[in-house]
Amino acid sequence: MAEDRIARNRTKPNYLYAMLSVALVLFLLGFFALVLMHAQELIRIYKEQVNIIVELNENVSPNQVDSVQQFLLEQTQVIDSSVQYMSKDAAAQLMKEEFEEDFQQLGLPNPFYEMFTFNVTAGVMHPDSLAALKTAINTFPGVNDVYYQESFIDEIGQNLKRIGYLAIALSIFFFVDAVSLVRNTIRLAL
């Protein structure tokens, strides 16, 4: 009798919370996997935003400017649409617009050089590849120097490694959590 009364007082278990928690964990696991799949594209875009500057000599001839530009456009690692030429006067005008002050009114000469700015593909964004490209560009007559943020390139590589390790740790955590939650829910249901 007592057993029948206990059996009648027992209610059916409510699986709503278990299903919601499993669905939430699986959703988060899927979302994290989606972010990891698109992370490579984001990294590529980020790497291709780093500007490289080719500074030309003071008295560079138009033929030398054309030869440097032609060389940059012929390189497979250079993004063609990113190659831009800026004259001394355009650089001075840009400086005037940025700082809202005309330094030429002070009687100072124009301190800027004519230059090219360009971006390279993400696969070349490595210190060794960039150094080889810098050396090749520096051989042209009329080129003063090539500048890029070397420490920034190194930091990108180090940060990508850190992000990769963090992503692996998080993916392992989410996977173990999802498996554990599904397993415990099934055990409770049985």
N, C-alpha and C positions, 0 to 999 in steps of 0.2 A: 503494500500500500504506500509506504513512504517513498519507495522508488518511483511509483507511478506519479505521485504528486511532484516529485523533483523533476521528472521527465516532462510533465505538463508545464511547470513553471519556467523551464528553459525555453528561451526564445531562439529563433533561428539567428545564426550569426550574421552581422551586417558587414558585407564586403565592400561597401562604398568607399570607406577610407583607404582600404588596402588597394583597391583599383585606382583611386585617385593618386595615391603615392607612387604606385608602380608606373602609372601613365606619366606623372611629372618627372620621375627619374629617367624614364626612357625618352621623354621629350628633351630633357636637358642633355642627355647623352647624344641624341641625334643632332641637336643644335650645336653642341661642341664639335662633333665630327664635321658638320657643315662649315663651321668657322675654320677648322684645320685645313679643310680642302681648299678654301678660298684664301688662306693665309699666304700661299706661295705667290698668288697674283698680287696681293697687297704689298708683299716684300719686293716684287719686281717693280711695281709702280714707284715705291719709295726709293729704290736704288737708282732708278732712271731720272729722278728729280735733282740729283747732285750736279751742280754746274761746274764745268771746267773752263778756265779762262786762258786764252792765248793772247798774251800782251805783245804787241808789235813795237819795233824800234821807233824812235822819234822821226826819222827821215825815211820812212819806208815808201817805196815806189808803188804805184798802182799795180804793176805787174807782179810784184812780190805779194801783195795783198791777194790778188787773184790766184796765184799759185798755192798759197796757204789755204784759201777757201776751197779750191779744187781738190787739194789733198784731203781735207777734212770730209768733203762730200764723197770721195772715193772709198773712204774707210768703211768696212762693213760693221765695225763695232760702234761707229758714230751714228746717232739717230739723225737722219737727213733733215727732218723738219725742225730740229733744235738748233742748227747752226745759224747764228746771228752775228752780223757785223755791227760794231758801234764805233763811230768816229769820235775824235776828241771833243768836238763841239756838241755832239749828242750826249756824251757823258757829262759834260759841264751843264747842259740844260737839264738833264735828269737830276743832277746834284742840286741844282737851283730849285727844282720842283720839290724834291724830297725835304730839303732843309729850309726852304722858303727864304733863302738868303743868297744873294749874288756875290760870290767871292771875287769876281772879276772887277767889280766896282772899286774894290780895295787896291787895284793896280797890280794884283798878283797874276803871274802867267798861268795858263791852263796847265794843271799838274797831271792831267790824264793822258793816257796813251790810246792809240787806236787799238781795238781788240776784237776778238771773236769769243763768243760764249757758245758752248755746246754741251750736250749730254751724251753719255754712252749707254749701251745696252746693259742690262743687269748682269749678264754673264761676264762682262769685262770689269765689273766693279770689284776688282781685286787689286791689292797694292802692286803686285808684280806686273800685271797687265797694264795698269795705269802708268807705271814707271816706264815700261817699254813704249807706250804711246807718247809719253812726254818726251822721251829721248828722240823718237822719230820726228816729232814736230819741231823740237829745238834745232834740228839740223838744217831747217830751211833758213835761207837768208832773209833778214828782216824780222825774225822772231826774237823778241827780247827774252821771254820766259813763259812757262806754262804753270798755271797755278790751280790747285784743287786742295781741298781740306783733307790732308793725309790722315790726320788724327780722327777726323769724322768718319772716314772710310774704315779705319780700324775699329772704331766704336760701333759702327753698323754691324760688322762681323761678330764682335763680342756680344752685342745685344741680341742678335739673331740666335746665337748659340744658347744664351740664357732663356730666351723665349721658347726655343725648342725643347730644352730640358723641362721647363715649367709645363709646356703643353703635354709632354709625355707623362709627367707625374699626374697632371689633372686627368688625363684620359684613363690612366690606370686606376685612379681613385674612382672616377665615375663608373668605370666598367665593373670594378669590384663591388661598389655600392649597388649598382643595378642588379647584378647577379645575386648578391646577398638578399636584397629586398624581395626579388621575385621568388627566390628559394624559400625564404621565411613565410611569405604569403601563401605559397602552395602548401607548405607544411601545416600552417594554421588552418587552411581550408580543409585539409584531409583529416 
